[in-house]
Amino acid sequence: MQLTPCACAIALAFTACGHALAQSTDDTRLPTVTVHGEPSAPSTAANAASADSTALLLDQPGFHAAAAGGVSALPVLNGFAADRLKIRLDGMEVTAACGNQMNAPMSYMPPSQVGMTRVVAGITPVSIGGDSIGGSIELSSPAPQFSQQAGQLLSKGGFSVSARSVNSEVSASVNATVASDSLSVSYVGSQSRAESYVNGNGDKVLGSQFESNNHALTLAARGDGQQLVLKVGQQYIPYQGFPNQYMDMTGNRSTFANLGYDRRFGWGKLLTKLYWQRTEHEMGFFSAERSGTMPMDTRGRDMGYSVRADIDLGQDGASVLRLGNEFHSFHLDDFWPPVPGSMMMGPSTYLNINDGSRERMALFAEWEHKLDARWTTLIGVRDELVRTDAGNVQPYGTGMMNMTDLMAANAFNARDHARRDNNIDVTALARLEADAGHTYEFGYARKTRSPNLYERYTWGRGTMAMTMTNWFGDGNGYVGNIDLKPEVAHTLSATADWHSEDSEGSDGAGPRWFFRLTPYFSYVENYIDADVIGSFNPYSVSSASGKLLQFANHDARLYGINASWKWPLWRTAGLGDIAFTGKAGLTRGKRVDGGNLYHMMPFNVLAALEQKRGAWTNRAELNHVGRKTLVDSNRLEPVTASYTVVNLRTAYRFNQAISVNAGISNLFNRNYADPLGGVYLSGLANAKSGSLQALPGYGRSLDVGVNVSF
């Protein structure tokens, strides 16, 4: 994907972005980092052929992906992951309807549907989202296209095919658009299928195969400064393996509808959104690589709306007041049907979360003001009311084998389950454009997140029940805590951005050169971590160890530094343009009362030499990750060794309609373990001996792809 920072873009941790209009990008003054979904160059991340949308963001400073299923990696920003990040898909807020977050929000929007991505880490404006403490990620579809003249019909389409050798993955997508000057209809369909991948030693990583099918239809109408966009679609994943979980996905079907209406007035503009999504999710076992019998079902429903008015208070957009109201409701039923003939898993249905609900109502006000030619400020306040509740529960049965869960169910049912949180967010930003080549930004944010339904309402105390709640991939088991308090993060950050005075480089993608440095610090009150309440042996292997944990509040500190750069090295007629690009980062996280936080990324560098000459783009990339020794002892997080992976990419554009790309990932077939990969549970289940090991990374892979438009 082609990385295209807006002119005067500042470091990722300070980006303030506006709502992405379906017809055009919002003109919010504080700029954003964007990644365009149409590939015109080799991926600067791991694999151009990836079916997971998190791969679109791996170039971004502070961003990493925690391993899960083949299309369901969990995003990580500056050490904050999963629900601590606000994920929006075309303005929709989608919730993972699974105790293992197998259907994470970004998995619902494949790369073929992504037209633009916005990443906001650290200091997040209140207009972008609440109920999160680490940042926001927005995936947006391509803007609807219309013909240029009345009476003229626009018709276009295209297809793409890509493949990876490391897991025999094949992905294909098609798109088509028919439009007049005021009406537009477009369709995108895609399918990805893969076998289990192999590591650097040539060994198959069991239970990592998947298949994903996605369809989306967009209807749009425009006229007189207004636009109406309706997007409907469906996803069906018949299977997806999770080698760092005790279960696999045996089905995930979701249907959604998303209606947006935007209009410009003399006083500014109005942006509205109304959405709904229904998810039916199943877990179990589906292949000989990991067998078993234990059906688990969830039913989730998201629905909500947002209304925002951007009011011009000064001339030439020098002062803008944003006022907004948002509502989001999530309903969840998580139940485990009995297994015929099993004394432990029967005779009744296990009710894990019964009639769970989580409703949020928010009001916000944000003022952006340009003080003079050099100074811009942004101040915002957000008040959010969060209500959660859940009904009574029941274990599989009342016999001796279910006695631990029976006692836990009785204790849970005896309590009042309803909780109400009133959360206040505050953001204050200032940016100084000292001169044409130097920009500085600094700010403070108070961000709040209430516990999710699994953190508050899972109740089972039996080992099997507890291991079914775990989106961390660590092999442990978890139980909820009704008394959890919301997390409150106080974040300070500053960015220095040095860049060329000329506005664009030779590729038209931002400054000719830049270097950005962003230190950050977050103090989190009531960080939701976990306390050890027991231990067990995974798969009854005596040499393997696991912990039983309960979600609990503990104050914590997260801090680190990110850097990114682009430096032109040569520009000649024979070689074209050659530049040195990359990013580097380091994240630390500790509980105030002692101990390291889970899944903190050690020192890492992604550096590349990129050549652009005519229709060719070539890239040689080095990805180095340091040794991870600061691990979470409560979760038995494994130490991982340092490693360096080399990737080669090339792309050739024949014309505006046809382009091809190819590459080799992990050129030297290095065998390594990703520090955010969790543990290799499916390997332990197969071996029935040894200890839990870190999940192996991908071995060498030949990646190819072709894109055709007409």
Secondary structure, 3 states (H helix, E strand, C coil): CEECCCCCCCCHHHCCCCCCCCCCCCCCCCCCCEEECCCCCCCCCCCCCCCCHHHHHCCCCCEEEECCCCCCCEEEECCEEHHHEEEEECCEECCCCCCCCCCCHHHHCCHHHCCEEEEEECCCCCCCCCCCCCEEEEEECCCCCCCCCCCCCEEEEEEEEEEECCCCEEEEEEEEEEECCCEEEEEEEEEEEECCCECCCCCECCCCCEEEEEEEEEEEEEECCEEEEEEEEEEEEEEECCCCCCCEEEEEEEEEEEEEEEEEECCEEEEEEEEEEEEEEEEECCECCECCCCCEEEEEEEEEEEEEEEEECCHHHCEEEEEEEEEEEEEEEEEECCCCCCCCCCCCCEEEEEEEEEEEEEEEEEEEEECCCCEEEEEEEEEEEEEEECCCCECCCCCHHHHHHHHHHHHHHCCCCCEEEEEEEEEEEEEEEEECCEEEEEEEEEEEECCCHHHHHCCCCCHHHHHCCCCCCCCCEEECCCCCCCEEEEEEEEEEEEECCCCCCCCCCCCCCEEEEEEEEEEEEEEEEEEEEEEECHHHCCCCCEEEEEEEEEEEEEEEEEEEEEEEEEEECCCEEEEEEEEEEEEEEEECCCCECCCCCCCEEEEEEEEEECCEEEEEEEEEECCECCCCCCCCCCCECCEEEEEEEEEEECCCCEEEEEEEECCCCCCCECCCCCECHHHHHHHCCCCCCECECCCCEEEEEEEEEC
